[in-house]
Amino acid sequence: MKTKCCSRHLCKRMINYFFRNQSIAIVLKYGIFGSLWVVLSDSVLEVFAGDFEIYKNLQTYKGWIFIFLTMIIVYILINKREKRIINATGESSKAIRELRHMAYYDTLTGLPNRAMFVSKIKNLVSSSRQKFAIAFLDIDNFKYINDTLGHYIGDDFLKFMAHKMSKEIKAPDMVARLGGDEFAILIRSFETKDILLNRLENIKNSIGNTWNSGSREFYISMSIGIAVYPDDGYDFDTLLKHSDIAMYAAKKEGKNKMFFYEEDIHYETIWHIQMANKLQKGLDCNEFELNYQPQVQLSTGDIIGTEALVRWNHPQEGYISPADFIPVAEITGQIYELERRIIKNVLIQKKKWEEQGLNDLELSLNLSGKSLISNSSFRQIEEIFSDYDVDYSNIVIEITETAAITHIDTAIERLNILKAKGLKIALDDFGTGYSSLTYLRRLPIDIVKLDKSYIGNGDKKDISIIKFIVSLAHDLGIRVIAEGIETIEQYDYLRTIECECGQGYYLGRPMYIDELNELLTEKFEQK
């Protein structure tokens, strides 16, 4: 509404300007012409008029000629000004239309923008009590496209998404780009939530599962949160907030999902926001520290390595489990800074052990899939590894199977870069993914860490799987470390099937560096 008022005011000012200034110009030109006519015509008449009667008649003709000429001149001047006014008004109208389009439409995709979407929803709320739904849509891993190929390719992808959705979503429904990789969909008419879900599923299917950029193919997935008017809110701000909360919950549950807003989701989201805030304060105040869990050679009982594990002893809340804060850090991106600090501290400790003569002690640390895939984060990690003079052949980078196969080609490329520096690669939580054997030979790994879920219960099927994995790994030249060893029976069985290494509470709990150093010194002296 404000844009329309400003446009009318601008048009009115321009027309007033033309009329005021051009009127003055016409009067001045008319005055100059009239003055010249009077002076020059009288001088001419005095030369050619012989007597008074002839002079009088010529004066009459002169008057009629003057009237005729001024009519022509006035017509020309007014017509010329009229055309200018029409042109100016047309240009003004065009400018007004362009301003309105810029105000209400996204310049990249051509879709309605946030302002248009807000206006539409507010009008619906004020003028109708009919049920409608807002679906908040966010592209999963869109940052990966920007980081890998650049923002121009990212813009092409957003245009592709906009084109696909605009073909599927027609009035009175609506799709808008809110900003970045966030879109909002208005669904005006549906009878049940199942019908609404089917409608949104059809929109997803119309977009497809892949997008090609040159020779590269990207998997498309999106997280969608849905809020329904009036069940989930009576105004635009509440509806959008609740759909955003539902979308966030969909991402947290593994992405590529659609969630309706619910009260429980709201409280969980608040918890996540509070955790993210505490994480940032923890980073700022250096509240995170490392524990080290021994890794033992099962045939001898010797400590051959340790795994560095991040721990958080909050000053007010006490111990906070990594299972609580690591997933939040990965969602918010705080994991990048946290992992860089861990890597630096691990390399500093490795240098100290080498100076103490513990050169052969392996030191393992975990690397998230986000850090492995992110261009900027991985470059920073490479720089850190270049800054320390240690024996990298005894540094082990642990990655999860899920992180490795999500972007398999990039993961293989990055892992080979790390191996070129001398580092070993371990596949953590092996056996929990759905395609372990398929990717076992593709990934450049040196170590398989057998997930503790196979170790704990002694089930016959699990025992058979353990024997198979150990045998297969040995055939491929890969070492096996069994996780979660908690009893002597588990320890003895793993030794009998020639599993080389293990870790778990039976062999040693995660401990502070002073405690581990004391244990290492004791073992060193016994040798």
C-alpha positions as CSV (number, residue, x, y, z in Angstrom):
1,M,0.0,0.0,0.0
2,K,2.8,2.3,0.9
3,T,4.4,1.7,-2.5
4,K,1.2,2.6,-4.4
5,C,0.9,5.9,-2.4
6,C,4.5,6.9,-3.1
7,S,4.0,6.1,-6.8
8,R,0.9,8.3,-7.1
9,H,2.7,11.1,-5.3
10,L,5.7,10.8,-7.6
11,C,3.5,10.9,-10.7
12,K,1.6,13.9,-9.5
13,R,4.8,15.8,-8.7
14,M,6.2,15.1,-12.2
15,I,3.1,16.4,-13.9
16,N,2.9,19.5,-11.8
17,Y,6.6,20.2,-12.6
18,F,5.9,19.9,-16.3
19,F,2.9,22.1,-16.3
20,R,4.5,24.8,-14.1
21,N,7.8,25.1,-15.9
22,Q,6.4,24.5,-19.4
23,S,3.6,27.2,-18.9
24,I,6.3,29.7,-18.0
25,A,8.3,28.8,-21.1
26,I,5.2,29.2,-23.4
27,V,4.4,32.6,-22.0
28,L,7.9,33.8,-22.4
29,K,8.1,32.6,-26.0
30,Y,4.8,34.2,-26.8
31,G,5.9,37.5,-25.2
32,I,9.1,37.5,-27.2
33,F,7.3,36.8,-30.4
34,G,4.7,39.4,-29.8
35,S,7.2,42.1,-28.9
36,L,9.3,41.4,-32.1
37,W,6.1,41.4,-34.2
38,V,5.0,44.8,-32.9
39,V,8.4,46.4,-33.3
40,L,9.4,44.9,-36.7
41,S,6.0,45.0,-38.4
42,D,5.4,48.7,-37.6
43,S,8.8,49.5,-39.0
44,V,8.1,47.6,-42.2
45,L,4.7,49.3,-42.6
46,E,6.2,52.8,-42.3
47,V,8.5,52.0,-45.2
48,F,5.8,50.6,-47.6
49,A,2.7,52.5,-46.6
50,G,2.3,55.7,-48.7
51,D,-0.7,57.3,-47.0
52,F,-2.8,56.8,-43.9
53,E,-5.6,54.7,-45.6
54,I,-3.1,52.2,-46.9
55,Y,-1.4,52.1,-43.5
56,K,-4.7,51.5,-41.7
57,N,-5.6,48.6,-44.0
58,L,-2.2,47.0,-43.6
59,Q,-2.6,47.3,-39.8
60,T,-5.8,45.3,-40.0
61,Y,-4.1,42.6,-42.1
62,K,-1.2,42.6,-39.8
63,G,-3.5,41.9,-36.9
64,W,-5.2,38.9,-38.6
65,I,-1.7,37.6,-39.6
66,F,-0.6,37.9,-36.1
67,I,-3.6,36.0,-34.8
68,F,-3.0,33.2,-37.3
69,L,0.7,32.9,-36.6
70,T,0.2,32.9,-32.9
71,M,-2.4,30.2,-33.2
72,I,0.1,28.1,-35.1
73,I,2.9,28.8,-32.7
74,V,0.8,28.1,-29.6
75,Y,-0.4,24.9,-31.1
76,I,3.1,23.8,-31.9
77,L,4.4,24.7,-28.4
78,I,1.4,23.1,-26.5
79,N,1.5,19.9,-28.7
80,K,5.2,19.5,-28.1
81,R,4.8,19.9,-24.4
82,E,1.9,17.6,-24.3
83,K,4.0,14.8,-26.0
84,R,6.7,15.4,-23.4
85,I,4.2,15.1,-20.6
86,I,2.7,11.9,-22.0
87,N,6.2,10.5,-22.4
88,A,7.2,11.5,-19.0
89,T,4.0,10.1,-17.5
90,G,4.6,6.8,-19.4
91,E,8.2,6.6,-18.2
92,S,6.9,7.3,-14.7
93,S,4.4,4.5,-14.9
94,K,7.0,2.2,-16.2
95,A,9.3,3.1,-13.4
96,I,6.5,2.6,-10.9
97,R,5.8,-0.8,-12.3
98,E,9.5,-1.7,-12.1
99,L,9.7,-0.5,-8.5
100,R,6.6,-2.5,-7.6
101,H,8.1,-5.6,-9.2
102,M,11.4,-5.1,-7.3
103,A,9.4,-4.6,-4.1
104,Y,7.4,-7.8,-4.4
105,Y,9.4,-10.2,-6.6
106,D,12.7,-12.0,-6.1
107,T,15.3,-10.7,-8.6
108,L,17.1,-14.0,-9.0
109,T,14.3,-16.5,-9.4
110,G,11.4,-14.3,-10.4
111,L,9.2,-15.8,-7.7
112,P,7.2,-13.7,-5.2
113,N,9.5,-12.6,-2.4
114,R,9.0,-12.4,1.4
115,A,7.2,-9.1,1.2
116,M,4.6,-10.4,-1.3
117,F,4.2,-13.6,0.8
118,V,3.7,-11.7,4.0
119,S,1.1,-9.5,2.3
120,K,-0.8,-12.5,0.9
121,I,-1.0,-14.3,4.2
122,K,-2.0,-11.2,6.2
123,N,-4.8,-10.5,3.7
124,L,-6.0,-14.1,4.0
125,V,-6.0,-13.9,7.8
126,S,-7.9,-10.6,7.8
127,S,-10.4,-11.4,5.1
128,S,-11.1,-15.1,5.4
129,R,-11.5,-17.8,8.1
130,Q,-10.8,-20.6,5.7
131,K,-8.2,-23.1,6.6
132,F,-4.8,-22.9,4.8
133,A,-1.3,-24.2,5.3
134,I,2.2,-22.7,5.1
135,A,5.0,-25.1,4.1
136,F,8.5,-23.8,5.0
137,L,11.0,-25.6,2.6
138,D,14.8,-25.6,3.0
139,I,17.3,-27.3,0.7
140,D,19.4,-29.9,2.5
141,N,23.1,-29.4,2.1
142,F,22.8,-26.4,-0.2
143,K,26.0,-25.0,1.2
144,Y,27.8,-28.0,-0.2
145,I,26.9,-26.9,-3.8
146,N,28.1,-23.3,-3.1
147,D,31.3,-24.5,-1.4
148,T,32.1,-27.1,-4.1
149,L,31.2,-25.3,-7.3
150,G,30.7,-21.6,-6.3
151,H,27.8,-19.3,-5.9
152,Y,27.0,-18.9,-9.6
153,I,26.2,-22.6,-9.8
154,G,24.3,-22.3,-6.6
155,D,22.2,-19.5,-8.2
156,D,21.5,-21.8,-11.2
157,F,20.3,-24.5,-8.8
158,L,17.9,-22.0,-7.1
159,K,16.6,-21.0,-10.5
160,F,16.0,-24.6,-11.3
161,M,14.1,-25.2,-8.0
162,A,12.0,-22.1,-8.6
163,H,11.1,-23.1,-12.2
164,K,10.1,-26.6,-11.1
165,M,7.9,-25.4,-8.2
166,S,6.3,-22.5,-10.2
167,K,5.2,-25.0,-12.8
168,E,3.6,-27.2,-10.2
169,I,2.1,-24.5,-7.9
170,K,-0.6,-22.4,-9.5
171,A,-3.0,-19.8,-8.1
172,P,-4.7,-19.6,-5.7
173,D,-1.8,-21.5,-4.2
174,M,1.6,-19.7,-4.1
175,V,5.3,-20.3,-3.8
176,A,7.8,-17.6,-2.7
177,R,11.5,-17.4,-2.1
178,L,12.1,-16.0,1.4
179,G,15.9,-15.8,1.0
180,G,18.9,-18.0,0.5
181,D,17.8,-21.5,-0.1
182,E,14.5,-21.0,1.8
183,F,11.1,-21.2,0.1
184,A,7.6,-20.9,1.4
185,I,4.5,-22.6,-0.1
186,L,0.9,-21.5,0.5
187,I,-1.7,-24.3,0.1
188,R,-5.2,-22.8,0.1
189,S,-7.5,-25.8,-0.1
190,F,-7.2,-29.3,1.5
191,E,-9.6,-31.5,3.4
192,T,-7.2,-33.5,5.6
193,K,-3.5,-33.5,6.5
194,D,-3.0,-36.6,4.5
195,I,-4.3,-34.8,1.4
196,L,-2.0,-31.9,2.2
197,L,1.0,-34.3,2.6
198,N,0.2,-35.9,-0.8
199,R,0.1,-32.5,-2.4
200,L,3.5,-31.6,-1.0
201,E,4.9,-35.0,-2.0
202,N,3.7,-34.4,-5.5
203,I,5.6,-31.1,-5.6
204,K,8.7,-32.8,-4.3
205,N,8.4,-35.6,-7.0
206,S,8.0,-32.9,-9.7
207,I,11.4,-31.5,-8.7
208,G,13.0,-34.9,-8.9
209,N,15.9,-36.4,-6.9
210,T,18.9,-35.2,-8.9
211,W,20.2,-32.1,-10.6
212,N,22.9,-31.9,-13.2
213,S,25.5,-29.2,-13.5
214,G,27.7,-29.9,-16.4
215,S,29.2,-33.3,-15.8
216,R,28.4,-33.4,-12.1
217,E,25.2,-34.8,-10.6
218,F,23.8,-33.7,-7.3
219,Y,21.3,-35.5,-5.1
220,I,18.4,-33.2,-4.2
221,S,16.7,-33.4,-0.8
222,M,14.7,-30.9,1.1
223,S,13.3,-30.6,4.6
224,I,9.8,-29.2,5.0
225,G,7.9,-27.9,8.0
226,I,4.2,-27.3,7.9
227,A,1.9,-25.0,10.0
228,V,-1.9,-24.9,9.5
229,Y,-4.1,-21.9,10.0
230,P,-5.8,-21.5,12.5
231,D,-4.7,-24.6,14.4
232,D,-1.0,-23.5,14.6
233,G,-1.4,-19.7,14.8
234,Y,-3.7,-16.8,14.0
235,D,-1.1,-14.4,12.4
236,F,1.7,-14.6,9.8
237,D,4.6,-14.3,12.3
238,T,3.4,-17.2,14.4
239,L,2.6,-19.4,11.4
240,L,6.0,-18.8,9.8
241,K,7.8,-19.4,13.1
242,H,6.0,-22.6,13.7
243,S,6.6,-23.9,10.2
244,D,10.3,-23.0,10.6
245,I,10.4,-25.0,13.8
246,A,8.8,-28.0,12.1
247,M,11.3,-27.7,9.3
248,Y,14.2,-27.6,11.8
249,A,12.9,-30.8,13.4
250,A,12.7,-32.5,10.0
251,K,16.4,-31.6,9.4
252,K,17.3,-32.9,12.8
253,E,15.6,-36.3,12.1
254,G,17.8,-37.0,9.1
255,K,16.6,-34.4,6.5
256,N,14.5,-35.0,3.4
257,K,11.4,-35.2,5.6
258,M,8.1,-33.4,6.1
259,F,7.0,-32.5,9.7
260,F,3.8,-30.9,10.9
261,Y,4.2,-28.4,13.8
262,E,3.6,-29.8,17.2
263,E,4.1,-28.5,20.8
264,D,6.7,-31.1,21.6
265,I,8.7,-30.0,18.5
266,H,8.6,-26.5,19.8
267,Y,10.1,-27.3,23.2
268,E,12.8,-29.5,21.6
269,T,13.7,-26.7,19.2
270,I,14.0,-24.3,22.2
271,W,16.4,-26.9,23.8
272,H,18.5,-26.9,20.7
273,I,18.7,-23.2,20.5
274,Q,19.7,-23.0,24.1
275,M,22.3,-25.7,23.6
276,A,23.7,-23.8,20.6
277,N,24.0,-20.7,22.7
278,K,25.8,-22.7,25.5
279,L,28.1,-24.3,22.9
280,Q,29.2,-20.9,21.7
281,K,29.9,-19.7,25.2
282,G,31.8,-22.9,25.9
283,L,33.9,-22.3,22.8
284,D,34.5,-18.7,23.9
285,C,35.5,-19.7,27.4
286,N,37.6,-22.8,26.4
287,E,35.3,-25.2,28.4
288,F,36.0,-28.2,26.1
289,E,38.8,-30.6,26.9
290,L,40.2,-33.9,25.7
291,N,40.1,-37.4,27.3
292,Y,42.1,-40.3,26.0
293,Q,40.9,-43.9,25.8
294,P,43.6,-46.6,25.4
295,Q,43.6,-48.9,22.4
296,V,45.2,-52.3,23.2
297,Q,46.9,-55.0,21.1
298,L,44.7,-58.0,22.2
299,S,47.4,-60.6,21.8
300,T,49.8,-58.9,24.2
301,G,47.7,-56.5,26.2
302,D,50.1,-53.6,25.3
303,I,48.7,-50.1,24.8
304,I,49.5,-49.3,21.1
305,G,47.4,-46.2,20.8
306,T,44.7,-43.9,22.2
307,E,41.6,-42.2,20.9
308,A,41.2,-38.5,21.7
309,L,37.6,-37.8,22.8
310,V,36.2,-34.4,23.4
311,R,34.5,-33.7,26.8
312,W,32.5,-30.8,28.2
313,N,32.4,-30.1,31.9
314,H,30.0,-27.2,32.0
315,P,30.7,-24.8,34.9
316,Q,27.0,-24.8,36.1
317,E,25.5,-28.0,34.6
318,G,28.4,-30.3,35.0
319,Y,29.2,-33.1,32.5
320,I,27.3,-32.7,29.1
321,S,27.4,-35.8,26.9
322,P,28.9,-35.6,23.4
323,A,25.7,-37.3,22.3
324,D,23.9,-34.2,23.3
325,F,26.1,-31.4,22.0
326,I,27.9,-32.9,18.9
327,P,24.7,-33.3,16.8
328,V,23.8,-29.7,17.7
329,A,27.3,-28.5,16.8
330,E,27.0,-30.2,13.4
331,I,23.7,-28.6,12.6
332,T,24.9,-25.1,13.6
333,G,28.3,-25.4,12.1
334,Q,30.1,-24.9,15.4
335,I,31.6,-28.3,14.8
336,Y,34.2,-26.7,12.5
337,E,35.8,-24.5,15.2
338,L,35.5,-27.3,17.8
339,E,37.3,-29.8,15.5
340,R,40.1,-27.4,14.6
341,R,40.8,-26.9,18.3
342,I,40.8,-30.7,18.9
343,I,43.2,-31.3,16.0
344,K,45.7,-28.6,17.3
345,N,45.6,-30.0,20.8
346,V,46.1,-33.6,19.6
347,L,49.1,-32.6,17.5
348,I,50.6,-30.7,20.4
349,Q,50.2,-33.8,22.6
350,K,51.7,-36.1,19.9
351,K,54.7,-33.8,19.8
352,K,55.2,-34.1,23.5
353,W,54.9,-37.9,23.5
354,E,57.5,-38.1,20.7
355,E,59.9,-35.9,22.8
356,Q,59.3,-38.4,25.7
357,G,60.3,-41.3,23.4
358,L,56.7,-42.6,22.8
359,N,57.2,-42.3,19.0
360,D,55.2,-45.5,18.1
361,L,52.0,-44.5,20.0
362,E,49.1,-44.0,17.6
363,L,46.8,-41.2,18.3
364,S,43.3,-41.2,16.8
365,L,40.8,-38.4,16.4
366,N,37.4,-38.1,14.9
367,L,36.6,-35.9,11.9
368,S,33.0,-35.1,11.0
369,G,31.5,-35.5,7.6
370,K,30.8,-31.8,7.5
371,S,34.5,-30.9,7.9
372,L,35.5,-33.5,5.4
373,I,33.2,-32.2,2.7
374,S,33.4,-28.4,3.4
375,N,36.0,-26.8,1.1
376,S,36.9,-24.0,3.5
377,S,37.0,-26.2,6.6
378,F,39.1,-28.9,5.0
379,R,41.6,-26.3,3.7
380,Q,42.0,-25.0,7.3
381,I,42.5,-28.5,8.5
382,E,45.2,-29.1,5.9
383,E,46.9,-25.9,7.0
384,I,46.9,-27.1,10.6
385,F,48.5,-30.4,9.6
386,S,51.2,-28.5,7.8
387,D,52.1,-26.4,10.8
388,Y,53.2,-29.3,13.1
389,D,56.4,-31.4,12.8
390,V,55.2,-34.8,14.0
391,D,55.2,-38.3,12.7
392,Y,51.9,-38.4,10.8
393,S,52.1,-42.1,10.2
394,N,50.9,-42.6,13.8
395,I,48.0,-40.1,13.5
396,V,44.7,-41.8,12.7
397,I,41.7,-39.9,11.3
398,E,38.4,-41.6,12.1
399,I,35.3,-41.0,10.0
400,T,31.9,-42.6,10.2
401,E,30.6,-44.8,7.4
402,T,27.6,-42.5,6.9
403,A,29.8,-39.4,6.5
404,A,32.0,-41.2,4.0
405,I,29.3,-42.5,1.7
406,T,27.1,-39.4,1.7
407,H,29.4,-37.7,-0.8
408,I,31.6,-40.7,-1.7
409,D,33.6,-39.1,-4.5
410,T,34.6,-36.0,-2.5
411,A,35.3,-38.2,0.6
412,I,37.7,-40.4,-1.4
413,E,39.5,-37.4,-2.8
414,R,39.9,-35.7,0.6
415,L,40.9,-38.9,2.4
416,N,43.6,-39.5,-0.2
417,I,44.9,-36.0,0.4
418,L,45.2,-36.9,4.1
419,K,46.9,-40.2,3.4
420,A,49.4,-38.4,1.2
421,K,50.5,-36.5,4.3
422,G,51.1,-39.9,6.0
423,L,48.0,-40.1,8.1
424,K,46.0,-43.4,8.5
425,I,42.3,-43.5,7.9
426,A,39.9,-45.5,10.1
427,L,36.3,-46.3,9.3
428,D,34.4,-45.8,12.6
429,D,31.1,-47.6,13.7
430,F,31.6,-50.1,10.9
431,G,28.6,-52.3,10.3
432,T,26.0,-49.7,11.3
433,G,25.5,-48.4,7.7
434,Y,23.6,-50.1,4.9
435,S,26.4,-50.6,2.4
436,S,29.5,-51.3,4.4
437,L,30.8,-54.1,2.2
438,T,30.1,-52.1,-1.0
439,Y,32.3,-49.2,0.1
440,L,34.9,-51.2,2.0
441,R,37.1,-51.6,-1.0
442,R,36.4,-48.1,-2.5
443,L,37.4,-46.0,0.5
444,P,41.2,-45.6,1.1
445,I,41.1,-46.9,4.7
446,D,43.7,-48.6,6.8
447,I,41.6,-49.6,9.9
448,V,38.1,-50.8,10.5
449,K,36.5,-50.0,13.9
450,L,33.9,-52.7,14.6
451,D,30.9,-51.2,16.2
452,K,30.2,-52.1,19.8
453,S,26.6,-53.2,18.9
454,Y,28.1,-56.4,17.6
455,I,30.3,-57.0,20.6
456,G,27.9,-56.6,23.5
457,N,25.3,-59.3,23.5
458,G,27.0,-62.5,22.4
459,D,24.3,-63.3,19.9
460,K,25.3,-66.2,17.6
461,K,24.5,-64.1,14.5
462,D,26.6,-61.3,15.7
463,I,29.5,-63.6,16.4
464,S,29.3,-64.9,12.9
465,I,29.3,-61.4,11.5
466,I,32.3,-60.5,13.6
467,K,34.3,-63.5,12.3
468,F,33.3,-62.6,8.8
469,I,34.3,-59.0,9.1
470,V,37.7,-59.8,10.7
471,S,38.5,-62.4,8.0
472,L,37.4,-60.1,5.2
473,A,39.4,-57.1,6.6
474,H,42.5,-59.2,6.8
475,D,42.1,-60.4,3.3
476,L,42.0,-56.7,2.2
477,G,45.0,-55.8,4.3
478,I,42.9,-53.8,6.8
479,R,43.4,-53.8,10.5
480,V,40.4,-54.3,12.9
481,I,39.8,-52.5,16.2
482,A,36.9,-53.8,18.2
483,E,35.0,-51.2,20.2
484,G,33.0,-51.5,23.4
485,I,34.9,-54.4,25.0
486,E,33.5,-54.6,28.5
487,T,34.1,-58.2,29.7
488,I,36.9,-60.7,29.8
489,E,34.8,-63.1,27.8
490,Q,34.5,-60.6,24.9
491,Y,38.2,-59.9,25.2
492,D,39.1,-63.6,25.0
493,Y,36.8,-64.4,22.1
494,L,38.1,-61.5,20.0
495,R,41.7,-62.8,20.6
496,T,40.7,-66.3,19.4
497,I,39.5,-65.0,16.0
498,E,42.7,-62.9,15.6
499,C,41.1,-59.5,16.0
500,E,44.3,-57.4,16.5
501,C,43.2,-54.5,18.6
502,G,40.4,-53.3,20.9
503,Q,39.1,-50.6,23.2
504,G,36.4,-50.4,25.8
505,Y,35.8,-50.0,29.5
506,Y,37.4,-53.4,30.3
507,L,40.7,-52.3,28.7
508,G,40.6,-48.7,29.9
509,R,38.1,-45.9,30.3
510,P,38.6,-42.4,28.8
511,M,40.9,-40.5,31.1
512,Y,42.6,-37.2,31.5
513,I,46.1,-36.8,30.0
514,D,47.9,-36.9,33.4
515,E,46.3,-40.2,34.3
516,L,47.1,-41.6,30.8
517,N,50.7,-40.4,31.0
518,E,51.1,-42.1,34.4
519,L,49.8,-45.4,32.8
520,L,52.0,-45.1,29.8
521,T,55.1,-44.4,32.0
522,E,54.3,-47.5,34.1
523,K,54.0,-49.7,30.9
524,F,57.1,-48.2,29.5
525,E,59.1,-48.9,32.6
526,Q,57.9,-52.5,32.7
527,K,59.4,-53.0,29.2
